[in-house]
Amino acid sequence: MALPSAATPLYNHPLPDIEIWLRQQGCTQDSDELHSWHVVRPRWEAEIVLETDCIVVRYISAGADEKDIQRVFKYSLSRQDLEEAIFSGP
């Protein structure tokens, strides 16, 4: 199954396509909270939460004094823009 064009806003992706995209990025879905995902990269890790009107990304212990950094992204951004913003790290 092919995903919509990377230039397509995420709000035009069906939920199963968003889930496929997250898996392709190495994310794992929380089995209890299906809207919550986790990703680990060599230099950082993050929790990604699919809210009703936005994606909330919490980079764990990535800030000063090991504090979390939280960013919020609207679904109106393209999948490519979101991929670059989220997966480039904090």
Solvent accessible surface area in square Angstrom, and as a share of the most:
residue,aa,sasa,rsa
1,M,171,0.76
2,A,94,0.72
3,L,36,0.18
4,P,37,0.23
5,S,73,0.47
6,A,39,0.30
7,A,75,0.58
8,T,28,0.17
9,P,37,0.23
10,L,0,0.00
11,Y,133,0.51
12,N,86,0.44
13,H,10,0.05
14,P,73,0.46
15,L,101,0.50
16,P,75,0.47
17,D,6,0.03
18,I,12,0.06
19,E,36,0.16
20,I,50,0.25
21,W,2,0.01
22,L,0,0.00
23,R,126,0.46
24,Q,119,0.53
25,Q,34,0.15
26,G,50,0.48
27,C,5,0.03
28,T,89,0.52
29,Q,51,0.22
30,D,59,0.31
31,S,100,0.65
32,D,129,0.67
33,E,96,0.43
34,L,114,0.57
35,H,82,0.37
36,S,8,0.05
37,W,2,0.01
38,H,64,0.29
39,V,2,0.01
40,V,99,0.57
41,R,68,0.25
42,P,137,0.86
43,R,226,0.82
44,W,34,0.12
45,E,61,0.27
46,A,0,0.00
47,E,45,0.20
48,I,0,0.00
49,V,20,0.11
50,L,22,0.11
51,E,78,0.35
52,T,138,0.80
53,D,87,0.45
54,C,14,0.09
55,I,0,0.00
56,V,25,0.14
57,V,0,0.00
58,R,77,0.28
59,Y,0,0.00
60,I,49,0.25
61,S,49,0.32
62,A,37,0.29
63,G,23,0.22
64,A,87,0.67
65,D,127,0.66
66,E,127,0.57
67,K,135,0.57
68,D,64,0.33
69,I,51,0.26
70,Q,110,0.49
71,R,88,0.32
72,V,83,0.48
73,F,27,0.11
74,K,110,0.47
75,Y,33,0.13
76,S,66,0.42
77,L,69,0.34
78,S,17,0.11
79,R,26,0.09
80,Q,88,0.39
81,D,71,0.37
82,L,0,0.00
83,E,58,0.26
84,E,99,0.44
85,A,36,0.28
86,I,0,0.00
87,F,21,0.09
88,S,87,0.56
89,G,5,0.04
90,P,65,0.41
